[in-house]
Amino acid sequence: MSLSAESHLNKKVFVSASAIIIALLLYTAALPKQAQSLFTLIQSSIIDNGSWFYVLTVAFIFFFVIFLGFSRYGDIRLGPDHATPDYSMLTWLSMLFAAGMGIGLMFFGVAEPLMHYLSPPTADVGTVAAVQEAMKMTFFHWGLHAWAIYAIVALVLAYFSYRHNLPLTLRSALYPLIGERIYKWPGHLVDVFAVVSTVFGVATSLGLGASQVNAGFGYLFGIDVSTTNQIIIMTGIIGLAIISVATGLDKGIKILSETNMMLAVILLVLVFVLGPTVFLLQAYLQNIGDYLADIVHNTFNLFAYKKTGWIGGWTIFYWGWWLAWAPFVGLFIARISRGRTIREFIVGVMLIPTVFTLFWMTIFGNSAIDLVHNQGIVELGEMVSKDSSVALFVFLENFPLSTLLSFFSVLMIVIFFVTSCDSGAMVVDMLCSHGSNNTPLWQRVYWAVGIGLVAAILLLAGGLNALQTMTIASALPFSIVLLLAIVGLIKALRIEAFKQESQLISAVPYASNTNNTSNDSWQSRLQNIVDYPNKTNVNKFISLTVVPAFESVAEELQKNQINVVVSYDNDLSLVVDHGEEQEFVYRVLARKHSQPDFVVEIDEDEDEQSYYRAEVHLGEGGQDYDIMGWSKTAVINNIIDQYHKHLHFLHLLR
């Protein structure tokens, strides 16, 4: 299941996606009133007729991701068995958090809980029940379900890319279902859907960010809040995003993400300390309890027996928003998650950000509701109902150092804005470039500018309502693709389980021979164990012992009409071809390791802190054992043992 992909621009995806986006924008710009009417019709039609599909899709994803985390598949690594994570846990969490929730938390942290409190779906307005329901529904929209959607998309992409060497694009998830056709029109169509969905999803976030930055500048500097100013702000942000995207993932995006995570923690702590601290701790624990107690009920609640527009304006919008953002955030998370196990990945992506997100919503949401419900500051509720983009700044007016906190918040929103735009441009570019991240600068700039234009034109055409409608609509085709991708993942993981089972059919690798030759004596074996050879000696062993062993096995297999190739390029490998079934790969690599402290004899020509091992790597990665000093017969026996396991794995698949 390993196929190579071109690294240059995929013109079919690039041109098709660009054409669809441009056609929608031309229609919106040329006929704004008609476009607005059409947007309203599309949104109402989806909510009336398709809300059950969104709810069912998100519910299935949520429970499936939890199952994966607890299942035997959790030990499978996103990459070869010997792979290690590319980024530290803190850097990893900072990057995925900034891409996944950033602007939304700043925009809705105060606004959503207050809006639910002022207009609860079922409770009476102004009551304690309304307060509890407001926080419960906020937690529901921003909790485990959202991160489950991100997690499944990222998991699908990372698994097929790093475990099976397929392109880091959504099409690869369909390989178990359609095979090599992922490189033909079905695969192109999937990536086009992903590009369009990502562009409109990120554009929605940019529209929210622009309106909130404008509100912040209006509060701090008296700048008018208008669509024109929002587009000017957006232009400046796009310029910063272009600079960031030009520096790449490990510089601009990484630095901005870590900076914003630090700023978010500082702002959170300041509001927590300056606000009703003890009450907020109590509320956080109770909010979590209420959320978990009703999570199944809310997951499937469509208000079928109480017709209301609330679910369309909130739950369905959020499910559409998370689904539309999923290709972007999912591919970005996959890009930074190589080397982690599935269980570690799910815990990291789903649980840790959720805990922080819900704490954020408690600190800002409960504090805001407390000001209105208990302290009688009704002006806050009135301002939020009038313009949700000013909610955060009106809220901060009630704290000491309010101007400083507001300036701090605007700075965070701008950085979140930039990270969303540059990350989105990078992801869309990868979707249009066979999953390659090493692309010409003009492609990343093209998509950064393109996302900004989409947001600007939709703001001019219909404001945030147009952006919201396009988000919900673009999520519909992607959700169908995602369900098919999950089927492909299940099939691939089932094969992976068979492979692991096949590895259990025999004992540890042979390290000796039945003949008591000097090369296989116990003294020789002990010497090999305590010896820490240099690179020259390991390469000499591979050349004089392993290569003849490979050639002997290959010669014997060829006598049985089995196609086998010994490759000497880069790494020494023996590959046995089984036609349509998975090939057998056995490699021996010279790998560098740090020497233990008790080693006293050091070769002066080598690095004093390292030694080398002749390690066995199979198709799925390193097996973490050393064959340095083994006899030719012992190496042959080990090859045969691993080949036997592989044949048993193929038997289990049939």
HELIX and SHEET records of a PDB file:
HELIX    1   1 LYS A   11  ALA A   30  1                                  20    
HELIX    2   2 PRO A   32  PHE A   70  1                                  39    
HELIX    3   3 ARG A   72  ASP A   75  5                                   4    
HELIX    4   4 MET A   89  GLY A  100  1                                  12    
HELIX    5   5 GLY A  102  LEU A  118  1                                  17    
HELIX    6   6 VAL A  128  TRP A  142  1                                  15    
HELIX    7   7 LEU A  144  ALA A  158  1                                  15    
HELIX    8   8 TYR A  159  ARG A  163  3                                   5    
HELIX    9   9 HIS A  164  HIS A  164  1                                   1    
HELIX   10  10 LEU A  170  LEU A  174  5                                   5    
HELIX   11  11 TYR A  175  ILE A  178  1                                   4    
HELIX   12  12 GLY A  179  TYR A  183  5                                   5    
HELIX   13  13 TRP A  185  PHE A  221  1                                  37    
HELIX   14  14 THR A  227  THR A  247  1                                  21    
HELIX   15  15 LEU A  249  ILE A  253  3                                   5    
HELIX   16  16 LYS A  254  LEU A  274  1                                  21    
HELIX   17  17 THR A  277  ALA A  293  1                                  17    
HELIX   18  18 ILE A  295  PHE A  300  1                                   6    
HELIX   19  19 TRP A  310  GLY A  313  1                                   4    
HELIX   20  20 THR A  315  ARG A  335  1                                  21    
HELIX   21  21 ILE A  342  ILE A  346  1                                   5    
HELIX   22  22 VAL A  347  LEU A  351  3                                   5    
HELIX   23  23 ILE A  352  MET A  361  1                                  10    
HELIX   24  24 THR A  362  ASN A  366  3                                   5    
HELIX   25  25 SER A  367  HIS A  373  1                                   7    
HELIX   26  26 VAL A  378  LYS A  386  1                                   9    
HELIX   27  27 SER A  388  VAL A  390  5                                   3    
HELIX   28  28 ALA A  391  LEU A  396  1                                   6    
HELIX   29  29 SER A  402  LEU A  431  1                                  30    
HELIX   30  30 LEU A  441  SER A  502  1                                  62    
HELIX   31  31 SER A  518  ASP A  520  5                                   3    
HELIX   32  32 TRP A  522  VAL A  530  1                                   9    
HELIX   33  33 LYS A  535  PHE A  541  1                                   7    
HELIX   34  34 ILE A  542  VAL A  546  3                                   5    
HELIX   35  35 VAL A  547  LYS A  559  1                                  13    
HELIX   36  36 LYS A  632  LEU A  653  1                                  22    
SHEET    1   A 5 VAL A 564  SER A 567  0                                        
SHEET    2   A 5 LEU A 572  HIS A 578 -1                                        
SHEET    3   A 5 GLU A 581  SER A 594 -1                                        
SHEET    4   A 5 SER A 610  LEU A 618 -1                                        
SHEET    5   A 5 GLY A 621  ASP A 626 -1                                        
END                                                                             
